[in-house]
Amino acid sequence: MRATSRTAHTTRSRTAPTWVAAVALALGAAGLAAPAAQASAHRAENRLAFVRSGEIYTATLSGTHVRRLTGGAGSSFRPHWSPGGTRIAYVHETRSGSRDIWVMRADGSHRAQVTHLGDTTEPSWSADGRRLAFGGGGDAPYGTRGAPLMTIRSRAPFGSPTALTDTEGDTPKVLGQLAFSPDGSKIAYYSDSYPDSPDNYLLIYTRATQEVTEFDLIGGDCCGEGYLGDPTWTPDGADLAYTELRQEPGTSTPTKPVITVRSATTGDPVPFSSLRGDADPDYSPSGTQMVFRRLGYVVRAHADGTHRDRLLRGAQPDWRP
């Protein structure tokens, strides 16, 4: 089994240069700040999509102006904003249990079914917004076996999905969650299929080379039991945050997961103050904050997990770009 380095990691600064802050302050004082830019920044940093009782909602970062976008027969979940923040891709499940990807506008209008496979995982947008990555077309039952990693057009005509292949000509298998990197060059995904001894993996697929690399693992004789899921990248692509539930060999199973953050290039730990029950993280567009689920509520915090603020009841939060 390949060993992964876990040495200490130094947190990178994401603050703006001093001269940028000075210019912004001067413009604001002179009344020269562009109204359109101010409105755009307010919109970008203050809107969430989330799930409550099987439906998709949006709300502001203060937890107000809650608006339901979906409804009717079946349930909808795993919402993800398009790179421009104008559309939302999500999974809709019918009452018979068939799951497919749909897209809609940010206000919930113009809903359209993208796939017709009946067993898709959550979708993730490419950097240019033209394609969606997902797992689909696998063996039933959904959620117990990996589904082939695929992409499909995000606008009509959607066409047929394209299966991605690795260097051996095989299709990587996705078990639940995945995430395009911010530049669209890689896809992080949870899987139970990899040529190694453990049972669960967080893997990274590089589109240009078709290589699949091991990022983290749980299971087998070496590494206990548990799962890894809900991957999300920092906006600069430097770090990868994800949900982890780990049971060490010979110990009882933890009742609640935690959020883990590691460098996307080295795998080194990045400081994050996680509590049991934290899960499903997503970064703000600036990378300085994060939202995640905790015990039935959506929580906002600094990117290191400190200064927490419980916003509203719900799960699977996604921050508008």
C-alpha positions, -999 to 999 in steps of 0.1 A, spaced: 0 0 0 13 34 -9 21 57 21 10 93 20 30 121 38 12 136 68 38 162 79 28 195 94 13 221 70 16 259 72 -17 277 66 -15 300 36 -27 336 38 -55 346 15 -57 382 25 -56 409 -2 -24 430 -7 -22 462 14 -23 484 -17 -56 468 -28 -72 476 5 -59 511 5 -73 518 -30 -107 503 -21 -108 525 10 -100 556 -9 -126 549 -36 -152 542 -10 -144 574 9 -146 594 -23 -179 579 -33 -164 563 -64 -170 526 -58 -190 511 -87 -226 503 -76 -227 473 -99 -196 458 -84 -209 464 -49 -242 447 -58 -224 418 -74 -201 413 -44 -231 414 -20 -250 388 -41 -220 365 -44 -211 364 -7 -247 363 7 -266 335 -9 -268 298 -1 -286 268 -16 -295 240 9 -318 211 15 -347 209 40 -372 181 42 -364 168 7 -366 201 -11 -341 227 -22 -341 262 -8 -320 294 -10 -314 319 18 -291 348 26 -260 343 49 -280 358 77 -304 329 75 -332 351 62 -351 355 29 -356 317 28 -371 306 -6 -382 271 -16 -372 263 -52 -385 228 -57 -417 209 -48 -441 183 -60 -438 145 -62 -405 129 -51 -376 147 -34 -347 169 -45 -312 172 -29 -275 179 -34 -278 214 -50 -247 230 -66 -245 265 -81 -231 270 -116 -198 289 -118 -217 321 -127 -243 316 -100 -272 317 -124 -282 281 -123 -284 252 -99 -278 215 -107 -293 189 -83 -305 154 -80 -343 146 -82 -356 113 -69 -390 101 -79 -413 82 -56 -402 50 -72 -366 57 -62 -352 67 -97 -326 94 -93 -314 118 -121 -297 151 -125 -318 182 -132 -309 219 -137 -329 250 -129 -324 288 -128 -313 304 -96 -350 313 -89 -362 278 -94 -377 283 -128 -370 265 -161 -363 231 -145 -350 206 -170 -340 169 -167 -304 164 -178 -299 126 -174 -322 96 -178 -302 69 -161 -322 64 -129 -292 61 -106 -270 92 -106 -249 106 -79 -246 144 -71 -235 166 -100 -204 189 -101 -199 218 -125 -168 222 -147 -149 255 -144 -165 269 -176 -200 257 -166 -204 237 -198 -204 202 -184 -215 183 -153 -195 155 -137 -213 127 -119 -215 90 -113 -242 71 -131 -253 40 -150 -239 16 -124 -253 -15 -109 -284 -13 -87 -290 -7 -59 -280 29 -59 -255 39 -32 -241 5 -24 -219 1 -55 -198 25 -74 -212 41 -106 -190 50 -136 -176 85 -136 -192 105 -164 -197 140 -178 -226 155 -197 -235 189 -213 -251 213 -188 -274 229 -214 -299 215 -238 -296 195 -259 -279 176 -231 -271 146 -252 -257 113 -239 -232 111 -210 -195 105 -218 -178 80 -196 -143 90 -184 -115 64 -185 -82 59 -167 -48 50 -180 -58 13 -181 -89 21 -202 -112 14 -172 -139 38 -160 -134 51 -124 -162 43 -100 -179 70 -79 -197 61 -46 -218 92 -38 -199 125 -39 -174 142 -61 -161 177 -69 -145 194 -99 -113 214 -90 -117 251 -95 -97 251 -127 -115 220 -141 -84 199 -144 -92 174 -117 -121 156 -101 -120 145 -64 -144 116 -57 -153 90 -30 -150 54 -42 -148 18 -30 -129 8 -61 -91 11 -63 -62 -14 -66 -52 -14 -29 -62 -32 3 -87 -7 21 -123 -4 14 -130 33 10 -110 60 -8 -109 96 -16 -93 97 -51 -83 124 -76 -88 120 -113 -66 142 -136 -84 148 -169 -54 156 -190 -34 124 -181 -63 102 -171 -44 93 -139 -62 83 -107 -42 90 -75 -50 80 -39 -56 110 -16 -69 93 16 -82 59 26 -101 40 52 -107 3 56 -91 -31 54 -67 -46 80 -45 -14 80 -69 14 85 -101 5 104 -136 13 90 -155 44 81 -161 66 51 -148 97 32 -171 120 13 -184 154 5 -151 167 -11 -148 205 -18 -118 225 -30 -107 259 -18 -113 285 -45 -76 286 -54 -75 248 -56 -48 246 -29 -67 225 -3 -93 199 -2 -119 196 26 -141 166 31 -162 146 56 -144 118 75 -158 91 98 -130 69 110 -131 39 133 -97 27 143 -91 -11 146 -103 -25 179 -124 6 188 -161 14 187 -175 33 158 -177 71 163 -213 83 163 -206 115 143 -182 126 115 -157 154 114 -144 177 86 -108 172 75 -88 196 54 -55 187 36 -32 202 10 -44 191 -24 -8 187 -36 10 171 -6 -18 156 15 -5 175 45 -31 184 72 -43 220 72 -55 233 106 -92 231 110 -111 231 143 -137 204 137 -163 191 161 -180 157 160 -211 162 139 -195 185 113 -200 174 77 -205 184 41 -183 215 39 -183 242 12 -161 273 9 -171 309 3 -160 325 -30 -132 343 -12 -120 311 6 -120 329 40 -152 313 53 -170 279 51 -205 266 55 -213 230 66 -239 208 82 -239 202 119 -266 182 137 -294 193 114 -283 229 109 -263 249 85 -233 266 102 -210 293 89 -175 296 102 -140 310 94 -121 288 70 -103 272 99 -135 262 117 -135 289 143 -160 317 150 -191 296 143 -226 309 136 -256 287 133 -277 300 104 -308 279 98 -322 244 98 -311 224 68 -283 204 52 -260 201 21 -252 238 19 -236 253 -12 -223 288 -13 -231 309 -44 -200 317 -65 
